[in-house]
Amino acid sequence: MPSVVGGPGSLARPPVMADVARLAGVSHQTVSRVLNDHPNVRPPTRDRVLAAIRELAYRPNAAARTLVTRRTHTLGVISFDTMLYGPASMLYGFERAAHDSYFVSIASLPALDRRSMLDAVDRFLGQGVEGIIVIATQDTAVAALGHVPPEVPLVAVGCGTRAAVTSVAIDNAAGATAATRYLLSLGHRTVHHVAGTTAHLDAQERVDGWRRALQESGAPEPTVLAGDWSAASGYEQGRRLAADPEVTAVFCGNDTMALGVMRALAERGLRVPRDVSIVGFDDVPEAGFFTPPLTTVRQDFGEVGREALNTLIDRMSGAIDAGLRVRIAPELIIRASAGGPRGRGPGAPAARPYGPALRPGHVPGSAAGQTGGQPAHRRRQRLANPCD
């Protein structure tokens, strides 16, 4: 194996393209063609070059490549609230989608106001990023995006479906509507709602979807109970719900608050779903292991990442104009935390039909084969994607 060290006692220098060419017995232009996946290289020659690259542990000089191609193959992500499940999952989904083609540089900001947003955008542009993703889960972040120059290739995620920016988002309202309709179809007179923080656009849209389902069915509309996405806030609101004998069904703005509600009900001696039915939102990896396993609305963050990357690439190439909004349909995951009312609430009406997708039956499979380690035997309903 050829050496690229300067001599005894000296530090090894990194191998360069000339070293690869020398070992493979080709010109440095041929090495460059192999690195750029040029088609006009014979397979035996390509194999020799790749073998030399592996033997020398050669890594292309990114700065040199940028000078030649005028591309950095780097994307920027501006994030906030990445300790929460949703934003963290959006970030991970985008990183996985971009992994094979781009480097991802992340700026995690303490606040997504106008000044912080513009500073982060300027910093990324100074680093030569080709496009920017913003995880804009709060209304202040969406407002700040309005000050970013329109020529900057930028896509927002987690910003709800109504923001006037190029965006990719879960249709939270559709998911909340489906969850509420499902509980009503089981025979519940109404459905109570523990919501996330009002500053989050996802929380606002989930309230809208819950309210729409109640209005469509003519069900009474209880007061929204404000949480903050945490299990502790779910627990506090759950204690209030447990004290009200008319409460038979609760839709929670996320699975973590649902866990807190379930704890409060259990402390009061109430059983889920015999006394109170619970539906969450997110389908966190642990949801299938709650007691009982939680019925919830699943967000496909992998799909969000892929759509965000594709949309950003289209913006970078000029294939689409600014303002495109892509909606990702969530899924209703039916497990064991919701059932018909059994005498706790007044009237306890008979269950109403919900639809053929939720007829008795299970999806076959094993726990090991489920995404996120969730148990098998769960039923899914793909929601319509109302993009028109």
Summary of the structure (lengths in Angstrom):
residues: 388
radius of gyration: 26.3
end to end distance: 62.3
largest distance: 89.7
contacts: 1313
relative contact order: 0.11
helix: 40%
strand: 15%
